[in-house]
Amino acid sequence: MKIGQYMTRPVITITPETPFRRGLDLMCHHGFHHLPIVENDRVTGIVARTDLLLAAANFGSAEVPVAEIARNTPVCVTENVELKHAIRLLLKHRIGCLPILNTRKQLVGIITETDIFKIAAGMLHARTTAKQPAAKGAKKVAKKAAKKVAKKTAAKKATAKKATAKKAAKKKA
C-alpha cells in the first residue's frame, strides 16, 4: 500500500516568516496539529501545535517567526513509499507526521499518526466485513447440526414413548 493513497492533500503551509500566532490560529481553525514550512516550493521545516503553544507561553504577544520555533530538516518521504515504511519512520524518529514530496521534491501531501490510526480502523472494519460471510456459513452449519440433534432427540423421545406404551400394554395384558 503506497502512502500516496492515504495522504491528506492539499496541504496548508506557512512560510518561515509567518508569526507563530498565525500558525497557531491556522491549526486551531482547521483542527490539525502540524504545519509544514515551505520556502521556494521546498519544505524547510515543520512546526507542531505543542511547539506553538510553548512559544505562546514563552514569548507572549511577541511577533516571533515560526522559523525560530520550527524543527528544521523534517523527515520527508515520497508518495511511492510503502505505508509500513512510513509508519516505521514515524516511530523511529518519534514524530507525528511526514510531509510527502513528489519527484521534484515539492510538497504534495502529508500523513499524520491520526491518519495512520484511521487507516488501521478502516482495515479492521474491512476484516470484520470479510469474516461475516464465513460467520454466516458457520451459522448455517450450526443450524444444520442443531436440526440433526433435534431430529435425533425427537426420534429418541418417540422411541421412548413407544417403549413406554408397549410396557403399559404388557402390564394391562
Long-range contacts (C-beta under 8 A, 24 or more apart in sequence): 1-82, 1-83, 1-84, 2-79, 2-80, 2-81, 2-82, 2-83, 3-77, 3-79, 3-80, 3-81, 3-82, 3-83, 3-85, 3-86, 3-98, 3-100, 3-111, 4-79, 4-80, 4-100, 4-108, 4-109, 5-83, 6-83, 6-111, 6-115, 6-119, 7-79, 7-100, 7-108, 7-109, 7-110, 7-111, 7-115, 8-109, 8-110, 8-111, 8-112, 8-115, 9-108, 9-109, 9-110, 11-36, 11-99, 11-107, 11-108, 11-109, 11-110, 13-37, 13-38, 13-107, 14-38, 14-47, 14-66, 15-39, 16-44, 16-45, 16-65, 16-66, 16-67, 16-70, 17-65, 17-67, 18-65, 18-66, 19-63, 19-64, 19-65, 19-66, 20-47, 20-52, 20-55, 20-56, 20-59, 20-64, 20-65, 20-66, 20-69, 21-56, 21-61, 21-63, 23-47, 23-52, 23-66, 24-49, 24-52, 24-53, 24-56, 27-52, 32-112, 33-96, 33-97, 33-112, 33-114, 34-96, 34-97, 34-110, 34-112, 35-66, 36-74, 36-99, 36-107, 36-110, 37-66, 37-67, 37-70, 38-107, 41-106, 41-107, 42-105, 42-106, 43-74, 43-76, 43-99, 43-101, 43-107, 44-72, 45-70, 45-71, 45-72, 45-73, 45-74, 46-70, 46-71, 46-74, 46-97, 46-99, 47-71, 48-96, 74-99, 76-100, 76-101, 77-101, 78-102, 78-103, 79-108, 79-109, 83-116, 83-119, 86-111, 86-116, 87-116, 90-116
